[in-house]
């Protein structure tokens, strides 16, 4: 019997990278998963891979509150309940602060922070109404605490996710809903291909990690499984950083690596 047997999870950004592997792990442990993602074809591929009895989804932009509300309702309609939410949808952008276009700044904050807020809001409404409690897991980043050149919007948004997680946990604990966040370091995903494709920069990340490697989606999925399961019933309001210890040292100087230093 799996650790999530009989439970239903929402996973945003579930068609690639961390979200994809987490959706897979949840299903492997007995959960049914409803994926929210911009990529409609990717959702179809995940349904084909995991099976329609275990997986469904809806294409949406997490900045659209009506779409987020519909996603939560669709998950309940399809699988009868929700117990777990993995709010993973996010993206990044690189620019010196003096050149950062407002539209790009607002897009990153909108997806990474406002989108996470909207998901928590409507997931919490459903979980409170059902009265069974649950686990909400947000994806922050090591950049919530470690400043990084060129990442003004991303660092700000992810720091916001860490604090939003604390506030939501404080408010929702009375409903037996725990809210935690995961703060990954550099993980080998499609989103980080720009960094990983620069051998010298990738090697610098490895050098600054006491564990001597960058992360893989499965590393994050394992922590997400712990937070989703009943093994973590006393844990709430925490951001757990999983970065190979990289935050104990320093973040590579990206301006130098990108030829701006």
GIRASUL-V801022 format. One record per residue. PSI is psi as a letter, one per 30 degrees, with the letter a starting at -180 (NA if undefined). Layout:
psi
PSI
PSI
This chain:
psi
k
l
f
g
k
f
l
k
k
k
j
l
h
g
f
l
b
e
e
e
e
e
e
e
e
e
e
f
g
f
l
k
k
j
k
k
l
f
j
e
e
e
e
e
e
e
e
e
e
f
k
f
f
f
k
a
l
k
k
l
k
f
f
j
e
e
e
e
e
e
e
e
e
e
e
e
e
e
g
f
l
k
f
k
k
j
j
f
k
l
l
l
k
k
k
k
e
f
g
j
k
e
e
e
e
e
e
e
e
e
e
e
e
e
e
e
e
e
e
e
e
f
e
e
e
e
e
e
e
f
g
f
a
a
k
k
j
l
j
b
l
f
f
f
f
j
k
k
k
f
h
e
e
e
e
e
e
e
e
e
e
e
e
e
e
e
e
e
e
e
e
f
e
f
g
h
k
k
j
l
l
k
i
k
a
k
k
j
l
f
f
g
e
e
e
f
f
j
e
e
e
e
e
e
e
e
e
g
j
f
f
g
l
l
l
l
e
f
e
e
e
e
e
e
e
e
f
f
l
f
f
h
f
f
k
l
g
k
j
j
k
j
g
g
g
e
f
f
c
l
k
l
j
e
e
e
e
g
g
f
NA
